[in-house]
Amino acid sequence: MAARAALLILLAVLLFSGVVRGNAAGSCSSMSFPSNRVYAACSDLPRLSSSLHWTYEGGKGFGSLSFAFVAPPPSQSGWVSWAINPSGGGMIGCQALIAFRQPDGAMGVKTYNVTGYGPVSEGPIAYETSDLAAEFTGGAMRMFGKMKLPEGTTVVKQVWQVGAEVVDGVPQKHDFKPENLESMGTVDLLSGGISGAGSSASRNKNTHGILCAVSWGVLLPLGQIFARYLKTFKSADPAWFYLHISCQTLGYVIGVAGWATGLVLGNKSKGIVHTNHRNIGITLFTFCTLQVFALFLRPNKDHKYRLYWNIYHHSIGYSVIILSIVNIFKGMDILAVEQKWRTGYIVAICILGGVALILEIITWTIVLKRKSGKPKERPTFHV
């Protein structure tokens, strides 16, 4: 029964933990712009339901890029941005153009040289710009402009973004959902080819989620079920012990791999810190490592310190299960998985809890029957 429940949980975890919200985008070729703005190429970008339209003309000394960027902001008082990052693929170093409703109520575009993760400050950028304009129509903001690029530039690293709020003429921070964090890549101005950095980051996040869910969320609880309930049956001794050790060891190895993947993701996401998720993950890794070392210090059954070792071992084990469930839910919040997968995991937990409850009742029934059936010692009288 326990193995059957574990299989159901494993299937549910594998389904929900690899899911990340998709983004639907319309066809850029069907869009038309006012003021006779026509572009030679366009591409639907893979995130934020956005698109880029452009005409590129090379020349001596520099190339001329005419462009339009289209994206729906989270709110009517929000902003949209398109940027070129000559130094890398992230936010730092972006030469950004941000469109939003100006204090006078008219749409406008400002330039920003992004040097940090704090509030942005308007200022000149590395590329000469002209004909900057913006409009808000049909729920989407459209930003237009021209930009001079260094001679020979054919591929640029682009970053695009949307935000929900502008305060006193200053765009505020955007969301940190996967679709926001993965809105970057390259664009080939000649061939029109678009590549995104998001797919690799998304795979890494999904890998981290699957490894941790299978290890902390499935194998470790299953190993604990084997230890608590199978040892009640004399015929299962010592099989329950080896099943317990196998699940816990395999869970620990997979969990360490997931934990290491999380460290790599953290190092690659400078300025983005999920504090509670990270701290719980560190605690889980520490507790599980202590459990592994405690195995080598396990006293014999008749040793006077065995009771204290059991208390320590069980306390850490149950703490790991509780923290694992909490952290899996936090991980789903970070990945922004759909509600159906969250519901699936809740069902899986309920199944495992139900199996544990049934086995608990069966175990106590067997233990009490054994005690009631045990012959009492007859008193011995000495003459």
C-alpha positions in Angstrom: 0.0 0.0 0.0 2.8 2.4 0.9 4.7 1.6 -2.4 1.5 2.2 -4.4 0.9 5.6 -2.7 4.5 6.5 -3.3 4.2 5.8 -7.0 1.1 8.1 -7.2 3.1 10.9 -5.5 6.1 10.4 -7.7 3.9 10.8 -10.8 2.2 13.9 -9.4 5.5 15.5 -8.5 7.0 14.9 -11.9 4.0 16.4 -13.6 3.6 19.6 -11.6 7.3 20.5 -10.9 8.2 20.8 -14.6 5.4 23.2 -15.4 6.1 26.8 -16.0 3.6 29.3 -17.3 3.6 29.8 -21.0 3.1 33.1 -22.7 0.8 33.6 -25.7 1.8 36.2 -28.2 -0.1 37.4 -31.3 1.4 37.4 -34.7 3.6 40.5 -35.2 3.1 40.5 -39.0 -0.5 41.4 -38.6 0.2 44.6 -36.7 0.1 48.0 -38.4 1.4 51.3 -37.0 0.5 55.0 -37.5 2.5 57.7 -39.3 3.5 55.4 -42.1 5.8 53.4 -39.8 6.6 50.2 -41.8 9.4 47.8 -40.8 11.3 45.2 -42.8 11.3 42.5 -40.1 9.5 41.5 -37.0 9.5 38.8 -34.4 7.2 37.7 -31.6 9.3 37.6 -28.5 9.1 34.5 -26.3 8.1 36.3 -23.1 5.6 38.9 -21.9 3.3 38.7 -25.0 5.6 41.2 -26.7 7.0 41.8 -30.2 9.9 43.6 -31.9 9.7 45.2 -35.3 12.7 46.7 -37.0 14.5 47.9 -40.2 18.3 47.9 -40.1 20.5 49.6 -42.6 24.3 49.3 -42.4 26.5 52.2 -43.3 30.1 53.6 -42.9 30.9 54.3 -39.4 27.5 53.1 -38.0 24.3 51.3 -38.7 20.8 52.7 -38.4 18.2 50.8 -36.6 14.5 51.9 -36.8 12.4 49.9 -34.4 9.0 49.5 -32.7 8.6 47.5 -29.4 5.1 46.4 -28.4 4.0 44.9 -25.1 1.0 45.1 -22.7 1.9 46.6 -19.3 0.5 45.0 -16.1 -1.6 48.2 -15.6 -2.5 51.4 -17.4 -0.2 53.3 -15.2 2.7 50.9 -15.9 5.7 51.0 -18.3 7.4 48.9 -21.0 11.1 48.8 -21.8 13.4 47.5 -24.6 17.1 47.6 -24.2 20.4 46.6 -25.7 23.1 45.2 -23.4 26.5 45.4 -25.0 28.3 44.0 -22.0 26.2 40.9 -21.2 22.8 39.3 -21.1 21.3 40.5 -17.9 19.9 43.8 -16.5 23.2 45.4 -15.5 24.7 47.3 -18.4 21.4 47.7 -20.3 21.1 50.8 -22.5 17.4 51.0 -22.0 14.5 52.9 -23.5 11.4 53.0 -21.2 8.0 54.2 -22.3 5.3 55.3 -19.9 2.7 58.0 -19.3 4.5 61.2 -18.4 3.4 63.5 -15.5 1.6 65.7 -18.1 -0.5 62.7 -19.1 1.1 62.2 -22.6 3.0 59.1 -23.5 6.7 59.4 -23.8 10.1 57.6 -23.9 13.1 58.2 -21.7 16.6 56.7 -21.8 18.3 54.9 -18.9 21.8 53.5 -18.4 21.1 50.7 -16.0 24.1 50.3 -13.6 22.5 48.5 -10.6 19.4 46.8 -9.3 18.1 49.8 -7.4 15.8 52.6 -8.8 16.7 53.6 -12.3 17.7 57.2 -13.1 17.1 58.9 -16.4 20.3 59.7 -18.4 22.1 59.4 -21.7 22.9 55.9 -23.1 25.8 54.6 -25.2 23.8 54.8 -28.5 22.5 57.9 -30.2 18.7 57.9 -30.4 16.2 60.0 -32.2 12.5 60.1 -33.1 11.5 58.5 -29.8 7.7 58.3 -29.4 5.1 56.1 -27.7 1.4 55.3 -27.7 -1.0 53.3 -25.6 -3.7 51.5 -27.7 -5.6 48.3 -27.5 -4.2 47.5 -24.0 -0.6 47.5 -25.3 2.1 50.2 -25.2 4.0 50.8 -28.5 7.4 52.4 -28.4 9.1 53.8 -31.5 12.5 55.1 -32.2 15.8 55.1 -34.2 19.2 54.1 -32.9 22.7 54.4 -34.3 24.8 51.2 -33.8 28.6 50.7 -34.3 29.7 49.7 -37.7 29.5 45.9 -38.3 26.8 45.3 -35.7 24.5 42.6 -36.9 23.6 40.7 -33.7 22.6 42.5 -30.4 21.8 41.2 -27.0 18.3 42.5 -26.1 16.4 42.7 -22.8 12.8 43.6 -22.6 10.5 44.2 -19.6 7.2 45.5 -18.3 6.3 47.1 -15.0 3.1 48.0 -13.2 3.8 51.4 -11.7 5.5 54.7 -12.2 5.9 57.0 -9.2 6.8 60.7 -9.7 8.1 60.0 -13.2 10.3 57.1 -12.0 9.5 53.5 -13.2 9.3 51.1 -10.3 10.5 47.5 -10.0 9.0 44.9 -12.2 7.7 41.5 -11.1 10.1 38.6 -10.5 8.0 35.9 -12.1 9.8 33.5 -14.5 8.4 35.4 -17.6 10.0 38.6 -16.3 13.3 37.1 -15.4 13.7 35.3 -18.7 12.9 38.2 -21.0 16.3 38.4 -22.6 18.2 36.9 -25.6 19.7 37.9 -28.9 18.3 39.2 -32.2 20.0 38.9 -35.5 19.2 42.2 -37.3 19.9 40.7 -40.7 18.3 37.3 -40.6 15.7 38.1 -38.1 16.6 35.2 -35.9 15.6 35.4 -32.2 17.1 33.4 -29.4 16.1 33.5 -25.8 18.1 32.9 -22.6 15.0 32.0 -20.8 14.7 28.4 -22.0 18.0 27.4 -20.3 17.2 29.1 -17.1 13.7 27.6 -17.1 15.2 24.1 -17.6 17.6 24.6 -14.7 14.8 25.8 -12.4 12.6 22.9 -13.4 15.5 20.5 -12.8 16.1 22.0 -9.4 12.4 21.6 -8.6 12.1 18.0 -9.7 15.2 16.9 -7.9 14.1 18.5 -4.6 10.5 17.3 -4.9 11.5 13.7 -5.6 14.1 13.6 -2.9 12.7 15.7 0.0 9.1 15.3 -1.0 8.9 11.6 -1.9 11.9 9.4 -1.1 12.5 10.6 2.4 8.9 10.4 3.6 8.6 6.9 2.0 11.8 5.8 3.8 10.3 7.0 7.0 7.1 5.0 6.4 9.2 1.9 5.9 11.0 2.4 9.1 8.0 3.2 11.2 5.5 0.6 10.0 7.3 -2.4 8.4 9.4 -3.1 11.4 6.2 -4.0 13.3 6.1 -7.2 11.3 8.7 -9.7 12.5 8.9 -11.2 9.0 10.0 -7.8 7.6 13.1 -7.7 9.8 15.8 -6.7 8.6 14.2 -5.9 5.2 12.6 -2.8 6.6 16.0 -1.4 7.6 17.5 -1.9 4.2 14.5 -0.3 2.5 14.7 2.6 4.9 18.4 3.1 4.3 18.1 2.8 0.5 15.3 5.4 0.3 17.1 7.8 2.7 20.4 7.4 0.9 19.0 7.8 -2.6 16.9 10.7 -1.4 19.9 12.4 0.1 22.0 12.0 -3.0 19.3 13.4 -5.3 18.6 16.1 -2.7 22.2 17.2 -2.7 22.1 17.4 -6.5 19.0 19.6 -6.3 20.5 21.7 -3.6 23.7 22.2 -5.7 21.5 23.2 -8.7 19.8 25.8 -6.5 23.2 27.2 -5.6 24.1 27.5 -9.2 20.8 29.3 -10.0 21.4 31.7 -7.1 24.9 32.6 -8.4 23.5 33.2 -11.9 20.7 35.4 -10.6 22.5 38.3 -9.0 20.2 40.6 -7.0 17.4 38.0 -7.0 17.1 36.3 -3.6 14.3 34.1 -2.4 15.4 34.3 1.3 12.9 31.9 3.0 13.2 29.3 0.3 17.0 29.4 0.4 17.2 29.3 4.2 14.8 26.3 4.5 16.8 24.6 1.7 20.1 25.1 3.7 18.4 23.8 6.8 17.1 20.7 5.0 20.6 20.0 3.6 22.1 20.4 7.1 19.6 18.2 8.8 19.9 15.4 6.2 23.7 15.5 6.4 23.4 15.2 10.2 21.2 12.1 9.7 23.8 10.5 7.4 26.6 11.0 10.0 24.3 9.9 12.8 23.9 6.5 11.1 27.6 5.8 11.7 27.2 6.7 15.4 24.1 4.6 16.0 24.4 2.6 19.3 23.4 -1.0 19.6 19.8 -1.8 20.6 20.7 -2.6 24.2 23.1 0.4 24.6 22.1 2.8 27.4 22.3 5.8 24.9 20.1 4.2 22.2 17.0 5.9 23.6 18.5 9.3 23.2 19.8 8.5 19.7 16.3 7.4 18.7 14.8 10.6 20.0 17.3 12.7 18.1 16.9 10.6 14.9 13.1 10.7 14.9 13.0 14.5 15.7 15.3 15.4 12.9 13.5 13.1 10.5 10.0 14.5 11.1 11.4 18.0 11.0 12.8 17.3 7.5 9.4 16.1 6.3 7.6 19.2 7.5 10.2 21.6 6.2 10.3 19.7 2.8 6.5 20.2 2.3 6.7 23.9 3.2 9.7 24.5 0.9 8.1 22.6 -2.0 5.1 25.0 -1.8 7.5 27.9 -1.7 9.3 26.6 -4.8 6.0 26.3 -6.6 5.3 29.9 -5.8 8.7 30.9 -7.3 8.1 28.8 -10.4 4.5 30.2 -10.6 3.1 26.8 -11.5 -0.6 26.5 -12.4 -3.1 25.9 -9.7 -3.9 22.4 -10.9 -0.3 21.2 -10.2 -0.5 22.8 -6.7 -3.8 21.0 -6.2 -2.2 17.7 -7.4 0.6 18.0 -4.9 -1.9 18.7 -2.1 -3.8 15.5 -3.2 -0.5 13.6 -3.2 0.2 14.7 0.4 -3.3 13.8 1.5 -2.8 10.3 -0.1 0.5 9.8 1.7 -1.0 11.1 5.0 -4.0 8.8 4.6 -1.7 5.8 4.0 0.3 6.7 7.0 -2.8 7.0 9.2 -4.2 3.6 8.1 -0.8 2.0 8.7 -0.6 3.7 12.1 -4.0 2.2 13.1 -2.9 -1.3 11.8 0.4 -1.1 13.6 -1.2 -0.1 17.0 -3.8 -2.9 16.5 -1.0 -5.5 16.1 1.0 -4.1 19.0 -2.0 -4.1 21.4 -3.0 -7.6 20.3 0.5 -8.9 21.0 0.5 -7.3 24.4 -2.9 -8.7 25.3 -2.0 -12.2 24.0 1.3 -12.3 25.9 1.0 -14.8 28.8 1.4 -13.2 32.2 4.1 -14.5 34.5 2.7 -16.5 37.4 3.9 -15.5 40.8 6.6 -17.8 42.3 6.2 -18.7 46.0 9.2 -19.7 48.0 8.8 -21.9 50.9 
